[in-house]
Amino acid sequence: MRPFVSTNLAISADGKISTVDRHPSGWTSSADHERLQAFRRGADALLVGRGTWEADRMTMTVRDQDRQPLRCVVSHGGNFDPSHPMFATPGGKIHLLVTGNVDAAIPSGAHLHHGSVASFLETLARDHGVQRLHCEGGGSLIRALAELDAIDEFHLTWAGHSLFGGKSAPTPTGIPGAFLPASLAFELTGFEPAAGECFLSYRRKRA
Ligand SMILES: NC(=O)c1ccc[n+]([C@@H]2O[C@H](COP(=O)([O-])OP(=O)(O)OC[C@H]3O[C@@H](n4cnc5c(N)ncnc54)[C@H](OP(=O)(O)O)[C@@H]3O)[C@@H](O)[C@H]2O)c1
């Protein structure tokens, strides 16, 4: 038992998700930012890797809405910056997952989990009523979800107006390396050119 999992990323024309200064939040259109908010609105929980959380200084909140999704951050090393703005911003309950065998000091009020990404998804569904979980990256975490075949919906903003380059720049499945254990097939469910970009949605095809 796990939640329905959706992901959302913006990619450059050369398939990268990160700029040279690792600060990608300002490079897409305001329509793309609205789309991000719409995905958050439909989620019971938001999930990001610590790299993205750190780079974007994101508070993981939904604008103009009382109901706030849980805010979940995944780390192997457990080094969560206590001065990160998320901890000082009202919003959904904070759940931090540490997959490594380390002690992590976290601010009061946040819940700490130890275990795998797979078991964390189950815990969120079983103990916290999470039916829809939305992952905002980054590539390493989405690769882990892909390895588990745990992505049900894959949303992309194709931002063909930008080229980033970068041999070690992350892609939607992380820094280029080994193939996935198996290719995953998705069917196109949404195609919306807008504001010089193209919003795409895919649904996992399961036998
Ligand atoms: N264009 C977009 O839409 C978009 C979206 C998201 C992110 N980004 C950008 O992408 C860059 C980050 O990419 P990334 O691939 O490095 O991101 P990431 O997955 O957010 O961060 C990697 C870190 O997250 C933790 N992590 C990820 N997967 C894990 C797993 N399966 N188990 C345990 N810990 C895990 C680890 O943290 P620890 O180091 O703490 O162990 C790892 O070092 C940033 O520049 C960000 O701004 C762009």
The ligand as an ORCA input file, in Angstrom:
! r2SCAN-3c Opt
* xyz 0 1
  N      13.876     21.968    -13.044
  C      13.166     21.477    -12.053
  O      11.943     21.335    -12.163
  C      13.842     21.057    -10.792
  C      13.110     20.358     -9.827
  C      13.774     19.935     -8.682
  C      15.119     20.220     -8.500
  N      15.787     20.924     -9.438
  C      17.210     21.210     -9.257
  O      17.937     20.008     -9.320
  C      19.078     20.131     -8.472
  C      19.073     18.992     -7.472
  O      19.062     17.778     -8.159
  P      19.481     16.438     -7.446
  O      19.247     15.327     -8.388
  O      20.818     16.601     -6.805
  O      18.410     16.446     -6.304
  P      17.737     15.806     -5.082
  O      17.254     14.441     -5.373
  O      16.761     16.801     -4.623
  O      18.903     15.811     -4.006
  C      19.854     14.838     -3.836
  C      19.979     14.644     -2.341
  O      18.685     14.322     -1.797
  C      18.770     13.197     -0.970
  N      18.199     12.054     -1.679
  C      17.698     12.000     -2.942
  N      17.249     10.771     -3.225
  C      17.456     10.029     -2.125
  C      17.197      8.677     -1.783
  N      16.656      7.808     -2.658
  N      17.546      8.236     -0.550
  C      18.110      9.076      0.335
  N      18.387     10.381      0.083
  C      18.068     10.842     -1.138
  C      20.254     13.042     -0.674
  O      20.491     13.968      0.378
  P      21.717     13.970      1.401
  O      22.851     14.630      0.678
  O      21.234     14.765      2.552
  O      22.014     12.556      1.767
  C      20.881     13.491     -1.977
  O      22.216     13.924     -1.836
  C      18.991     21.460     -7.781
  O      19.778     22.392     -8.480
  C      17.534     21.788     -7.899
  O      17.311     23.162     -7.820
  C      15.168     21.336    -10.575
*
